Amino acid sequence: MFLSGILKYGERTWALKCASMDNLRSSMVTTPDPGPNYAKFMEEYRFTREAGLQAEIVIEPERRTGVTTAAIAEETVPYTTVITEALCFFVTFKRLFVNLILSFQDRTGSQATFLRLTPEQAYKIIEIELSLMYDTLHSKAAVIHTCYGRLFRCFTLVSTTTACVLFNVLHKGRPGGIDVAITNLLFGGALCLELSAIGMMLVSYWTYAALEGSICHSLSHLILRCLKYFRPESRARWSNSMAQHNLISFCLQDRPTLVTKILKLLGLKGHWDSWLYIWHIDVSAELKTLVFRELKDKAASIVDTESYRKFSNHRGQWALQCKGYYKELGWSVEVEFDESILLWHIATDLCRYSDDSSDDAKLSEYVSISRAVSNYMLFLLVARPFMLTAGIGQIRFGDTCAEAKNFFAREMTRPDERSAAMMVLEVNAEIAPRDVKGDRSKSVLFDACRLAKSLLELQPGKRWRLIRVVWVEMLCYAASNCRSNFHAKQLSNGGELLTVVWFLMTHLGMGEQYRIESGHARAKLIVEKN
């Protein structure tokens, strides 16, 4: 038992070392590539010219195979293919978490797979990849699923079993007491833990990946059947939820009381607000499909490699330009990102309470998706600011809440959310608030009122189609600009929708990670005699 304990603590220490970001990065860094011998080639070129010969350099770029997105039809593939593709892509795309680059070959191969998948199966591949990354960073998978790790598992099981047998053999014939019963109970618990650990090690994607390419086909098929049973395709591999926070609701409900004053003195007011005013909802299939379709359409419209990078910098501009409203509404997405989030969040609520979309099922779906993403983005701004680009979002949120509370306090009785929205919309906002108030306060309450009034001039269908695609674009912008270590950190909390969208964008070829766009050029020296 003592030897088994030493091995387990050694395994844990080894696992912590393997899961560190520095170690992961070192293990993934490729062999340094000096490229073609430029100095030697140019020396030959100079000697040829000096010899009086006519020399010409002909450049042949590395051959590339493109993917015609419009020609690929979606198809449903077997769950076995989903698992296999996820295991293959994980080897390449885990480099994202340690800020290593990808090549155009990686983009082409990923696009060829993802553009033919249904949205559900595309997300399933990403879920499995993120599940494997969670195992790598936050469990002992990097050690367990090696030859030494498997040997350690077998050795600790054998040693625990041996200790249990020896104990009972040595005490055979002696009167048994409560201490012997307790010892046997502890041995039983230890054996159960060992057996469950071996079972979990066997029924895993890692073991299937190790056996799938070997000669043990029957064993790999058995493990695959176990995976289908214990981890069915319909079960999500992450929390599949998105947090929600709403500014108008918060301002109406957050009233100063003795309890909140005490909590503020103790520095616990923020935790109290998070517990009281933040809730979670499931990520709907409609939202996932919308994000997938929008990204797929963007990938289909991109004509050069530079556009792939530019798309990750759009946070509403593309949507407004495509819909033809950039001239009227472009100002709302050209400000700082945290300001855009607040503007569109409040405007979305104001439009929602001004509409009566209950009779139109399609319109109700648009409103539901828009509000879900709107509340999620505000949650990120307030509770996860480290996942967004640097800014003064929390200051701006606080000033906006302060102005909203003062404005709503004019009523003798506390209004409900619809009445509060109508109160804001009744304000004459034809002159920019900054021109009247100055810029000391960073509140955007009545700037959002101006945006909402512009949106309300559109037909309901056009309005909500525009709002939802602007929110999707903001979501994608936030996902691609969040630092990889924060994506990795959130895996331990069940994962964020932001991380899933980030991985989906990368698999469709978008983002700053693709830094190798042409590969090695093949230069030929053509010599002609004079």
Buried (B, 14 or more C-beta within 10 A) or exposed (E): BEEBEEBBEEBEEBBEEBBEBEBBBEEBEEEEEEEEEEEEBEEBBEEBEEEEEEBEEEEEEEEEEEBEBEEBEEEEBEBBBBBBBBBBBBEBBBBBBBEBEBBBBBBBBBBBBBBBBBBBBBBBBBBBBBBBBBBBBEBBBBBBBBEEBBEBBEEBBEBBBEBBEEBBEEBEEEEEEEEBEEBBEEBEEBBEEBEEBBEBBBBBBBBBBBBBEEEEEEBBBBBBEBBEEEBEBEEBBBBBBBBBBBBBBBBBEBEEEEEBEEBEEEEEBEEBBBEEBBEEBEBBEBBBBBBBEBBBEBBBEBEEBEEBBEBBEBBBBBBBEBBEBBEBBEBBBEEBBBBBBBBBBBBBBBBBBBBEBEEBEEBBBBBBBBBBBBBBBBBBBBBBBEBBBEBBBBEBBBBBBBBBBEBBEEEEEEBEBEBBBBBBBEEEBEEEBBEEEEEEBBBBBBBBBBBBBBBBEBEBEEBBBBBBBBBBBBBBBBBBBBEBEBBBBBBEEEBBBBBBBBBBBBBBBBBBBBEBBEBEEEBEEEEEEE
